[in-house]
Amino acid sequence: MNLVLLFDPDFIDNERSLVTLTGRRKEHVLSVCRVKAGDTLRVGRLNGNTGSGKVESVSDQAVVLKVKLDSPPPEPLPLTLILALPRPKALKRCIEVITALGVKKIFIIQSFRVEKSYWSSLALSAGELREHLLLGLEQACDTVLPSIEIRKRFKPFVEDEVPLLIKGTRPLVAHPQAEKTCPYDSPTPITLAIGPEGGFIPYEIGLLQIQGFEPVTLGKRILKVEHAVPALIGRLF
Ligand code: SAM
């Protein structure tokens, strides 16, 4: 936790800028950061500014901070991610790293080789997704919650929604077998589609190409989805 995220109910005295930390955040700052009165922590208000929090008091029930929120969060990454639903464990890791890297728009989609049982996983519940989004924000000292949208039908999504979604961006689909290598340091916003553990099938690659997606590869080494995500994003920006 590199930044303590603050939520509206934490603000107990707006005039004096006092907030209380309870639960997981209180445990973390006490047991990992070992804070005491007078110490300063990096804090940020969800979807708002970042800044510092001076520890006013510490007790078993709560840690009280006086906060100064005067800096904007880091710039978002100009990238929209379309992710075929990976296995639940990988999904959690992907959400955290995607958030930490600054992606603000995420679509989780069905594709032919997505295991059907993954759709009933708890990892897809709003609560679980939010938990991993928050962990990604805390990691990267960001405050702006990404949006996650779920699309369970590949063809209508690609044909009806994607044309609008990719406007003003360069659409790429990560595909190990592609002839073109993935570009570096993109000067333009990107929409990036990443396949499931079994990869996109040729029909899906074809549908994406009709919409203007260029298949691109990172080379012959086939990476796990949760490793491909940061490798691709790190190379593109
Ligand atoms: N057997 C699948 C195949 O050959 O397409 C492997 C899929 S890989 C585990 C899951 C996804 O990660 C791929 O669909 C792709 O989007 C991305 N990926 C993994 N390695 C890649 C590479 N070397 N180049 C481009 N994309 C890659």
Residues whose N, C-alpha, C, O or C-beta is under 5 A from the ligand:
A	BS01	SAM	A174 H175 P176 A193 I194 G195 P196 E197 G198 G199 F200 V216 T217 L218 G219 K220 R221 I222 L223 K224 V225 A228
